[in-house]
Amino acid sequence: MAASIVPLPPETIAIGDAVKRVLREDAAAAWDLPMADNSAMDGYAVRSTDTEGVPDCKLRVLAADAYAGSRRVAEIGPGTAVPIGTGGLIPSGADAVAIKEIVDRDGETIVVRERVPVGAHIRRAGEELRAGDVVIPSGLRMGPVKIAAAAAAGVRDLAVSRLPRVAVLSTGDELVPLGSQTRPGQVVNTNTPMLAMAIEDLLGGAPATPEHAGDNRGALHDSLRRVLDGSDVMVLTGGVSVGDRDLVKQTLEEDLGAKRLVWRVAQKPGKPTYVGCCDGRWVLGLPGNPAAVAVGWHTLVRPLLLALMGAAEPMSRRVPVRLTAPTRQNTLRTQLRWSVGEWRGHELWAEPLDRSGSHMLSDLARSELLVVIPPGEGELPVGSTVEAFHIESI
């Protein structure tokens, strides 16, 4: 899949609209930061030489100030000082700031009790950034702090990837909408709402309206064709295994000309996962069981969407964890176990949860980690170190 991914075309947007978008070009500072020398503290702008050699230096306070945004700044000469606030520009002639904690004021005179060295409490122009320096490198996903950092350096517009158009389609005659009263044999359709909400959270915008198709090849063909025409990525749930009513693969490949990249993965849950391309669009077929859909979101759907957006590191972050309980391995398949984490000293321990069937959602709702149990013979003892996905959504 990674070898086949081509990021979507870039577009330029205002910085205030860039939250959750991925940069396609470095964001560079438009000006020095700070733009001019300014004060790091509240106090008085002074000449350092005036404070040398005298335990208590008396200075005359000028009828001006150097607060942030002030226009009453005067030039400082020998024996004078100007009130200054944090962020205020250093007046001409001053080379230090005497902080309020070492100053006593009496009318228009101040007494500085300590020597103030040159440069004391001054933020120098350009000490953080110079014009042209990279503030945020390409490939990173913008969040509130990144946007604030770029805006402070004068960035107004950003080149980002176009958001992928994502459609979600569920299959199965047994499915009924959220909030329905089920009859025997019916199942509440949790998959498409779960995926739609996760996609909206990731992209910052709603995906195409989730759709549903029954177990009829003609109706499935029509739904797939219609959904594909309006999307860059189509995520399906159900219909990708080997049952008599699992018609997704045949319909995609025989009727719509999809090219298969992957079908069946040596993992549990999520073995009957399907990945294909059709007319330049991605098709991800996830199993119908909801816990397997949640696993597919973390391991497949989310990374694909971020890669299409140009993310430098689209895969979910993995962390080392130690197991709190003995865990049996599967001979052939990697197991992905929902778990909760606990810090013991400087180590993160993971407790795999009991209700781990691919049809079970109740333990998933309180999970913090998705622990990766490699295939093998026997059992991993307590304290074994494995990797885990940090769960960022769902």
Helices and strands as residue ranges (DSSP letters): G 2-4, E 10-14, G 15-17, E 27-28, E 38-39, E 43-46, G 48-51, E 57-61, E 80-84, E 96-99, G 100-102, E 103-106, E 109-112, E 122-123, E 134-136, H 144-152, E 157-161, E 166-171, E 175-176, E 187-188, H 191-203, E 211-213, H 217-229, E 233-237, H 248-250, I 251-255, E 259-263, E 267-268, E 274-278, E 281-286, H 290-296, I 297-301, H 302-308, E 318-323, E 327-328, E 334-344, E 347-352, G 364-366, E 369-373, E 379-380, E 385-390
